[in-house]
Amino acid sequence: MNDPTYIEASRKLAEHVLLAEKDDAARWARAFHIVVAREPEADEIAALQSVKAAAKDHFQKTPGAAAELLKVGRAPADASIPAEELASWSTAMSVLMNL
């Protein structure tokens, strides 16, 4: 899960769902369809929301941590998405991709 390619894939998935959908429910649904080809269950969304919230808290309290995560990989991060938001969604997408 710490391989640069895996981290970058999680970030690109996060970028995709953040840009493609306007609300979190639709984002989770899209991510689940892409990764596991099914609808998410309520407890799964709750668990991933908790991961995302903890990650966002960490990135907000640790200056530069989000920027460091977003540098991993070859493709540049989408600068239109706030770093802490993208990094926290990337962390949650990493967990989802590990299902």
C-alpha positions as CSV (number, residue, x, y, z in Angstrom):
1,M,0.0,0.0,0.0
2,N,3.0,2.3,0.3
3,D,4.3,1.6,-3.3
4,P,4.4,4.9,-5.2
5,T,2.2,3.5,-8.0
6,Y,-0.4,2.5,-5.5
7,I,-0.3,5.9,-3.8
8,E,-0.6,7.6,-7.2
9,A,-3.5,5.4,-8.3
10,S,-5.3,6.2,-5.0
11,R,-4.8,10.0,-5.6
12,K,-5.9,9.8,-9.2
13,L,-9.1,7.9,-8.2
14,A,-9.7,10.6,-5.5
15,E,-9.2,13.3,-8.1
16,H,-11.7,11.6,-10.5
17,V,-14.5,11.2,-7.9
18,L,-13.9,14.7,-6.5
19,L,-14.2,16.3,-9.9
20,A,-16.9,14.1,-11.3
21,E,-19.4,14.3,-8.5
22,K,-20.7,17.2,-6.4
23,D,-21.6,15.5,-3.1
24,D,-20.0,12.9,-1.0
25,A,-22.7,10.3,-1.4
26,A,-22.3,10.3,-5.2
27,R,-18.5,10.3,-4.8
28,W,-18.6,7.2,-2.6
29,A,-21.0,5.5,-5.0
30,R,-18.8,6.2,-8.0
31,A,-15.6,5.1,-6.2
32,F,-17.3,1.8,-5.2
33,H,-18.5,1.2,-8.7
34,I,-15.0,1.7,-10.1
35,V,-13.2,-0.3,-7.5
36,V,-15.5,-3.1,-6.5
37,A,-18.3,-2.9,-9.1
38,R,-21.2,-2.6,-6.6
39,E,-23.1,-0.2,-4.5
40,P,-21.5,0.7,-1.1
41,E,-23.2,-0.4,2.1
42,A,-23.9,2.2,4.8
43,D,-21.4,0.8,7.2
44,E,-18.7,0.8,4.5
45,I,-19.4,4.5,3.8
46,A,-19.3,5.3,7.5
47,A,-16.0,3.5,7.9
48,L,-14.4,5.3,4.9
49,Q,-15.8,8.7,6.0
50,S,-14.1,8.1,9.4
51,V,-10.8,7.3,7.6
52,K,-11.2,10.4,5.5
53,A,-12.0,12.6,8.5
54,A,-9.0,11.3,10.5
55,A,-6.7,11.8,7.5
56,K,-8.0,15.4,6.9
57,D,-7.5,16.2,10.6
58,H,-3.9,14.8,10.3
59,F,-3.2,16.8,7.2
60,Q,-4.5,20.0,8.6
61,K,-2.5,19.6,11.8
62,T,0.7,18.6,10.0
63,P,2.0,21.3,7.7
64,G,3.4,20.0,4.5
65,A,2.2,16.4,4.9
66,A,-0.5,16.7,2.3
67,A,1.9,18.3,-0.2
68,E,4.4,15.5,0.4
69,L,1.7,12.8,-0.2
70,L,0.5,14.6,-3.4
71,K,4.1,14.6,-4.8
72,V,4.2,10.8,-4.9
73,G,4.1,9.4,-8.5
74,R,4.7,10.8,-11.9
75,A,1.4,12.4,-12.7
76,P,1.0,15.9,-11.1
77,A,-1.8,16.4,-8.6
78,D,-4.7,18.5,-9.7
79,A,-4.0,22.0,-8.3
80,S,-7.7,23.0,-8.4
81,I,-8.4,20.7,-5.4
82,P,-7.2,21.9,-2.0
83,A,-4.3,19.8,-0.8
84,E,-5.8,18.6,2.5
85,E,-9.0,17.6,0.7
86,L,-7.2,15.6,-2.0
87,A,-4.8,14.0,0.4
88,S,-7.6,12.9,2.7
89,W,-9.7,11.5,-0.1
90,S,-6.6,9.8,-1.5
91,T,-6.1,8.1,1.9
92,A,-9.7,6.8,1.9
93,M,-9.3,5.6,-1.7
94,S,-6.2,3.7,-0.7
95,V,-8.3,1.9,1.9
96,L,-11.1,1.2,-0.6
97,M,-8.7,-0.1,-3.1
98,N,-7.3,-2.5,-0.5
99,L,-10.7,-4.3,-0.2
